[in-house]
């Protein structure tokens, strides 16, 4: 097996482990990956329209409606009237949703610390630069496909 394939196998193992960790964490909170993604986007933006969330998540308005419906039904968010645009509705956190999003951000920081705290700065910078290049190549290949 060549070094490119061995390296790809390591990347795939990393993706698998991170995916398993996220799925377990989300399931514990009663979330799916897409619902968790929406919560994190809302955490960063504050109260937001469904249209803005759809754009941010790069999904259809219909898809966001389903995600928000599920999050409303499970007590993570509410829909509230927009204060200045009577045609718009804002997606807002409930107390439970805000606490969950805060915990997700905290867990994200802890995982980053666990994975990278022991690496020398130069090695971490090289790793990040390499990932940036690989991600750029993959994005381009997907766009071209």
C-alpha positions in Angstrom: 0.0 0.0 0.0 1.4 3.4 -0.9 1.8 6.4 1.5 -1.1 8.3 -0.1 -3.5 5.5 0.5 -2.1 4.9 4.1 -2.6 8.6 4.8 -6.2 8.6 3.4 -7.0 5.6 5.5 -5.9 7.5 8.6 -8.0 10.5 7.6 -11.0 8.2 7.1 -10.5 6.6 10.5 -10.4 10.1 12.0 -13.6 11.1 10.2 -15.2 7.8 11.4 -14.2 8.4 15.0 -15.3 12.1 15.0 -18.6 11.1 13.4 -19.2 8.4 16.0 -18.4 10.8 18.8 -20.8 13.5 17.4 -23.6 11.0 16.8 -23.3 9.7 20.3 -23.3 13.2 21.8 -26.2 14.4 19.6 -28.3 11.3 20.4 -27.7 11.9 24.2 -29.2 15.4 23.7 -32.0 14.1 21.5 -30.6 15.7 18.4 -29.7 14.7 14.9 -26.6 16.1 13.1 -28.7 18.5 11.0 -30.7 19.7 14.0 -27.5 20.2 16.0 -25.9 22.1 13.1 -29.0 24.5 13.0 -28.6 25.0 16.8 -25.0 25.9 16.4 -25.8 28.3 13.6 -28.5 29.9 15.7 -26.0 30.1 18.6 -23.6 32.1 16.5 -26.3 34.4 14.9 -28.8 34.9 17.6 -32.6 35.0 16.7 -32.7 34.4 12.9 -35.2 34.0 10.2 -35.7 30.5 8.7 -34.6 32.0 5.3 -31.3 33.1 6.7 -30.8 29.7 8.4 -31.5 27.9 5.1 -28.9 30.1 3.4 -26.4 29.5 6.2 -26.9 25.8 6.2 -27.1 25.6 2.3 -30.4 23.8 2.3 -33.8 24.5 1.0 -36.4 26.6 3.0 -38.5 23.4 3.2 -35.7 21.5 4.8 -35.2 24.2 7.4 -38.9 24.2 8.1 -38.7 20.5 8.9 -35.7 21.0 11.1 -37.2 23.9 13.0 -40.5 22.0 13.4 -38.6 19.2 15.0 -36.7 21.5 17.3 -39.9 23.3 18.3 -41.6 20.0 19.0 -38.6 18.9 21.3 -38.4 22.2 23.1 -35.1 23.6 21.7 -36.5 26.6 19.8 -39.6 28.7 19.4 -40.9 30.8 16.5 -41.5 34.5 17.4 -42.7 37.5 15.5 -40.0 39.7 14.0 -39.9 43.0 15.8 -39.6 45.1 12.6 -40.9 43.0 9.8 -44.4 41.7 10.4 -44.1 39.2 7.6 -41.0 37.5 9.1 -40.8 35.0 11.9 -37.6 34.6 14.0 -36.3 31.3 15.3 -35.3 31.8 18.9 -33.8 29.6 21.6 -35.8 28.3 24.5 -33.9 28.1 27.8 -33.3 24.4 27.1 -32.0 25.1 23.6 -29.7 27.9 24.7 -28.2 25.6 27.4 -27.8 22.8 24.9 -26.0 25.0 22.4 -23.8 26.4 25.1 -22.8 22.9 26.2 -22.2 21.9 22.5 -19.8 24.9 22.2 -18.1 24.0 25.4 -17.7 20.4 24.3 -16.2 21.6 21.0 -13.6 23.7 22.8 -12.7 20.7 25.1 -12.3 18.4 22.2 -10.1 20.9 20.4 -8.0 21.2 23.5 -7.8 17.4 23.9 -6.7 16.9 20.3 -4.3 19.8 19.8 -3.0 21.1 23.2 0.1 18.9 23.3 1.2 19.7 19.7 4.0 22.3 19.3 2.8 25.4 17.6 4.9 24.8 14.5 3.5 21.3 14.1 -0.1 22.5 14.7 0.4 25.2 12.1 1.7 22.7 9.6 -1.2 20.4 10.3 -3.7 23.2 9.8 -2.0 24.3 6.6 -2.0 20.8 5.2 -5.7 20.4 6.0 -6.5 23.7 4.4 -4.8 22.5 1.2 -6.5 19.1 1.2 -9.9 20.7 1.9 -9.4 23.1 -1.0 -8.5 20.3 -3.3 -11.5 18.3 -2.2 -13.9 21.2 -2.6 -12.6 21.9 -6.1 -12.9 18.3 -7.1 -16.5 18.2 -5.8 -17.4 21.4 -7.7 -15.9 20.0 -10.9 -17.7 16.7 -10.6 
